[in-house]
Every structure is written in structure tokens, then in C-alpha cells.
Amino acid sequence: MSAHKEIALLLKENRDLRDALGVVNIMAVLRAGKASVSSVTLRVVMAVVVMFNKYQMSTPSYRETKNRLADMNWDTCRQNLSNRADKGAVQLNKLIPALNLQAGSDVNVDETWERYQTHKGHKKTYMWCLVNKKAGIVIFFSEDCTDADGSKHEGGRRRKVLTDFLGDAKLRSLQSDGYKVYMYLDEELIDIDYLCCLAHARAKFKKALEQGCEKARYFLLKIGSLYSREEEYRRLDLPPDEIFKRHNDAYTDGIVEDLWKELFDLPALPESEMSGLMRRALNYLHSFWKQLFNYRRNGEYTIDNLAAERAIRPLTVQRKNSLFFGSTQGALNSATYNTFIETCKQMGISFRDYYRRVMKELQAGRVDYENLLPQTIGLKSTNKY
């Protein structure tokens, strides 16, 4: 069978390849007197499908080679898929410097743990996620750091990993959860508003209520009132100036004052009248009080850190399916691909379409990387990921 017929039959049997390549009329390809699809284009398309399945669909390489690719009569091994991932990451990494956090950015941050394989067994590392929702930028990274004593820490969760990565970035705000390393960011990140996630506080009171502590219901109702107002702002599509006014009007002030008063009245109660979870919720609210309500300082600030938590959630699915990376390079590749997958989501474009387009442009020799980002490459928003 000729090469073009083999390509056509492969496309005929696999819808994902047809979608990625944009081929509709398979019979026209079969009847063609010459190959309608070049080998270079086919390699790009196959790489698109493999990387899409591996990182966006969270399909482990061993499952891909034994099941999906085997059904496509594609006889390959996991190492070949890893090699393809390495080559694609090398190309995408050329674009990473262009995804910079501009001065005045509002950034959400979160982190999650990962495992990778070493000759001594499995080792734990951490993946960080930064989201600039306004600019539509998501950046994943796993960095080493050196502490004050000169000791090196690989892929750590230490505060210094974040501060080293940010460097002298002139951010306007940084929002995170209540992990303790963030408590001292105010001392190191000067002139940056540090915001905490009110959703975490609400979750702690919800657990206390589920344990049977009725006193948590009051806090849930008050926090729920704040969230109702945020939903109203989104529904009415209010401008930041108007949101700022409503963040600081008499109604919102009254809710915050009620929470403050109740926060200091309850700890005086006997231990028997409050559960352990309720005391933890109160301690969390007290420890991060300023940061939890810093969102009222600007109409563009958000009440919680869901932007980062939603972006980092696919990594937990990948971790559950694949269990661990085969090497540190695998973890770095994951950071690279997920950076562009989540950035494409922010822009409402398909990662498969973007990856196919950018690989073709890079193979053509383009080096204007700032024009090859999801924001600038020229793909229309379809809200199809």
C-alpha cells in the first residue's frame, strides 16, 4: 500500500487525528494520486494527539501505548512517547520567557505535591502555579532553592522558591490559601497587597458545622452573604470602581464588623461548648483576618483563590492516574505543557489547535516568540479546550 493510502486509512479510523489535522473528506485523500498529507504534518499531528492525551486527558503513557495507540495499529513504547514529550517541551520552553508577569499584575498562587522516580526510589517534589487571570496567563514551575544556611532544596515548598521565582516582579497583589509559608510574605514582598482565600475559611466552618457545632452556622451565613454580593457583581458586570464602592459600603462593613465581634466573643466559651474543628476555624480566621479582607482594597481583587486552585486541579488528576514521573525531566515537562494548556483555557482556545499551529510555525523557523503565544498567535476563541 502506498504511503498516502496508509495515511488516509489511519485518518479514516481515528477521529482525533482527523480533528487535529482538519481533514474531512477521507475518500478524497484515498483517491488522490499523491500523498495529501506530508510526513512532517503527520508527525506534528501525531505529537498533538499524544501530548493532548498525556497532559490534558491525563492518560498515562503505559495505558496509551497498550490500549489507545495499539488500537490504532501504532506499535510504540513509553520511551518513544517520553522522547516526543521532551522534544515538544524544548520547543515550548522557548516561548516561556515571553509569558512574563507584567508590572501591576494581580496573581493567584497555589502549589501541589508530585512524585518522581530516582535510582534510590521515589522522591517528593512540589509544583507551583501562578495565574494572572486578567492577562490570561498561567505559569507552572518547580524550582530548587538555597536557604540562608546555604543548603540546597530540590523542588521545595519553601517560601523562598516563590520569592526567587518572582524576583523583582512589580506585582500589585498576590493571593493564596492559608499555608503558613505565606504568612511572612508581607515582610519580603514589599509594596504588594497579600490576599488570602475566604473560601478556605468557609470550608473550615462548614466542617465544624458538619461535626455538630451549630455556632459555625453564623459564620457560614455571614460569609455566604459576602459571596452573594460577589455573584451579584458578576451578574451585573459591574466595573471595578463600582465594585470597590460596594466592597466598602455600609452593608459590607456591617457584615465584617459582625464577624469580628463574634470572632472575639466565642473563644471565651468553655471547651465543652466548641469542637476542635470550630476552634481551628476561629484561629484561621483570626490569624489571616487582614489578608482575608484585603480584597476590599480594590475592585479588581477577588474574594478567593479559586483561579489558581482550578488551574492546578488537573495536576492532581494526572498524579492519581500516573502515580509518579519517570524522572525530574518528566516533572519539568509537565510544568511546561500544563502552562500552555491552562493558558489556552484562559484564552478560550483549543490546546490541540494551538500546539499544532505553534509547532508548524517553529519548524518554519519563526523566532518572534512573543507573537506565538496563545494570546497573540491569532486563533479565535471557541471555548473548546
N, C-alpha and C positions, 0 to 999 in steps of 0.2 A: 504493500500500500504506500502511495506517495506521501510525502511529508504533509502537504496541505490537507489531504484527506484524513490523516491521523489527527491533525489539529482540529479539523471540523467535527470529527466524531467525538473527540474529547469535549469540545464545547457543547455538542448536542446532548451529551449525557450529564453535563454538570451546569446547573443553573447559575451557581455562584460565579463560575468563570465567565459565563455569558454576560451576567450583570456587570461584573468588574470590567470586562472588555468593551461592553456596549454593543455586542453582536446580537442581532435579532433574527436575521434571515440565514439560518444554518444551511438550508438547501442551496442557497446562492454560493456559499463557501464551498459546498461539496461539488457543485457544478463548475467552479472556477477552474480555469486552465493552469493557474499558478497559485501559489500559497497566498491567501488573502490576509494572513496574519504573520508578521515577521517573527523570527525566533526571539529577537530582542524583546518585542512587545509581549510575547507569550511568557518569557521569563519574568518580566515585570508583573504581569497579571497573576502568575502563579505565586510570586512573592507576596503580592497584595492579599490573596486569599489566605495564604499560610499565616501571615502576620496578623491579619484580621481575626482569624480563628484563635490564634495563640493568645493574643493580648486583649482583644475586645470581647470575644466569646469565651475566654478563659479555658480553652481546651488544652490540656497537657500534651506535650509533644509525643509521648508514647501512645496516647489514645488517638492522636491524629494519624500517626504512621500505621497503626494496627487496624484502625477502623475506617475513618473517612477517606484517607488517601489510598488505602488498599482497595476500597470500593471503587475508586476512580482509576484503578489499574496503574497507580503511580507507586512503583516499588522504590522506597527510600527508607532512610533510617533517621533516628532522632538527631544524630550528629549533623546530618545534612541540613536539617531544619535549624539547628543552632548556628551553623555556618551562615545560612541565609539571614538569620536574625542579626548576627554580628555585622555582616556587610551592610544591611539596611541601616543599622544603628550608626555606623561610621558616617553614612551619608546624612542622616538626620541630625547628627551632632554638629554638623557644620552650620545648621540653622539656629541652634540653641542660643548663641550669644545675641542674636537679633531679638529674642524674646526677653527683652530686659524690662525690669520694673522701673518705670519712669518716675521722676520726682513727683511727689504729691499723690502717689498711689495708695489706695486702701486695700490691704492684703489680709486674706484669711489664711491661717496656717493650721495644719494638723499633721500627725505622724502615726505610723503603724509599724508593727514589727514584721520581719521576714526572716527566713532561714536560707542559708546556702551551704553547699557541701564543701568540705575541705578534706585533706588527707587524714585529718585527725577526727573526723566526724562532722556533725552539723553545727554550724555556728549561727548565732542570732545577730541580726542587724536591724536597722531602722530605716524606713523610707519616709521622707518628709514631703509635704505637699503645700505649695503656695498658690493661692488663687487671687487674681486681680479680676474680679467679675466685670467691672466697668470696661476694662480693656479687652476682656475675653481671653485672658492668658492664664494658663495653668502650668506650673513647673513642678516636676518631681525630682528629687535628688537624694542621694545617700552619700554623705561626706565623712571623711576622717577628721579628727581634730586633735589638738595638743593642749593639755591643760596647763595651769600655772606652774606645775612641777616639772613640766617637760615630758610627761608621759603621753604616749600616743594612744588614741582610742579610735578603733575602726568602726565606721558606720554607727556612731553612738546616738543616744537620745539626749545628750547633754545640751544645755543652753548654748554653749559655745559653737556647736555645729550650726545652729541657726544664725547666730550673730556673725560668724565667719563668712557664711554664705551671703548674707545680706550686705556685709561690708559697709560701705559708706552710702548705701542707698537712702535717698531722702524720702522715706515713706511718710505719709500723713497719718496712717493708722495701721495697727496690727491687731488682728482679732484671733483668739484661740480658745481652747477649752480651759479647764482649771488645773491642768497638770502643773505640779509645783515648780518646775524649772521656769515657768513663765512668770512666777511671782516677782522675780527680780529684774524683769526686762526694763522696767521703768528706770532702773539705775544705769543700764547700759545703752539703751536706745533713746537717746536724748531727743527732745522735740518731736516725739511720736506718741500719739494717743494709743494707749493699750486698752483694748476692749476684751471682755470676757463673754462667754456664751450663756445667755439666760436659759436656753433650753436644757443645759446641764443641771442648773438649779431646779428647774421644774421637774426634771426626771427624778431627782433625789427626793423631792417632796412627794412625788407620785408613788415611789417605792415605800416611803414611810406610811402613806395612806393605805396602800395595799397590805401592809403589815398590821393595820388596825388602828393607827394613830389618827384620830379624827381632827386633831389640831392642824394637820398638814393641809386639810381641805381649804382653810382660809387662805393660805399662801398660793395654792393652786388656782383659786378663784381670782385673786388679785393679779397674778402673773398672766392668767388667761385673759383678763381684761386688757392688759398691755398688748398681748398678741392679737386680740380682736381689733385693736386700733391699727396695728401694723397691716393686718389684712385689709382694713378699710382704705389705708393709704394706697395699697397696690391696686385695689379695685377701682378707686377714683383716679389712679395715675397722677397723684399729686406731685408737684415739683419739689425739689429738696428744700427750698425756702419755706414752703408751707408745711412740710413735714417737720422741720425744725421748730416752727411755731407751735405745732400740736404736741411735739415731744416735751414742750416746756409750758404748756397751758395749765390752768388750774386743775383740770380733771386728772392729767397725768401726775402733777405734783401731789394731788391728794392720794393717789394710789401708792406712790413711792413713800410718802410720809406714813401711811397706814402700815406698810410693810416694815418700815424702820421701827415704828413703835412696837409692833408685835414681835419683832426680832429681839428686842431688849426685854420684853415682858416675859416671854416664855422660858428663857434659861433659868429664871428664878424658881421655876416649879420643881417639885421633888422628882427624883429619878424615876419613881414608880409611875408618874403621870406622863412620861415621854419615853418612846422607844429609842433604841440606839441609832436606828436609821434617821429618826427625826432630829436627833442632836447632830448627826453628821450633816444633814441638810442645813441646819441652822448655822453650823460652823462654816460651811462652804459659803453660804450667803453673806455671813459676816466678814470672812476673810477676803472675798472678792467684791465687796459691796461697791466700791468706787468703779472698778473695772466693768462690773455688770451693767451699770447705768451710764457709762461713758458714751453709749450710743446716742444719748440725748444731746450730745455736744454738736452734732452735725446731722443735717437731714439726709446725707448720703450714707451714713453709718447704718449697719444692720443690727438687729436685736440679738441675733445668734450667729453661730459659726457653721451653719448648715452648708454654705457654699463649699467649704473645704471638706466637710465630712461626706458630702455626696460625691465629690470628686475622688476621694480616696477609697470609697467603699468598694469599687471594682477590684482593688488590690487584695481585699480580704477574700473575695471570691476566687481570685487566682491562687491565693495562698491555700485555700481549702481544697482546690482541685489538684494543684501541682505539688503541694506539701513543702517543697523547697526548690531553690535554684541549684543548678549543677555547679555553679562557680560564682565568684564575685562579678565576673563579666555578665553573667545572666541577670544579676540584680541591677547592674548599671543599664543593661539593655531594656529591662522592664521600665526603669525610670524614663528612659528616652522615648520609648513607644507610648507609654501612658501620658507623657507630657503632650504629645501631639494628638492622641485620641481624645483626651479631655479638653484640649484647646479647640479641637474641631467641634466637640459637643457645645462648647460655649458659643461658637460662631454659627451653630445650626447647620453644619455641612457634614457630608459623609466622609469618614476617615478613609474608606476604601477609595473613593474618588480622589481625595487629596493625595493619598500615598501613591496612587498610580500616576497622578499628574506630576508630583514633585520628583519622583524617580526619573520620569522621562525628561524633565527639564534639567535635572542634574547630569543625566547621561549625555544630554546635548551640550554640556559644558557651561551652563549658566553659573555664575558666581555672585550674582546680586541677591544674596540670601535674604535680605530684608524684604524683597519682593516675592519670595517663595513661601512665606508664612501662611497659615490658614486665613489670616485676616487680609492678606494682600495678593494672594495667588489668583484671585478672580473667579472662584467658584461661587455659585449662587446658593444662598441659604435654602435648604429644603427641610430642615429639622429631621433629616434621616441620618442616623448615626452609622 
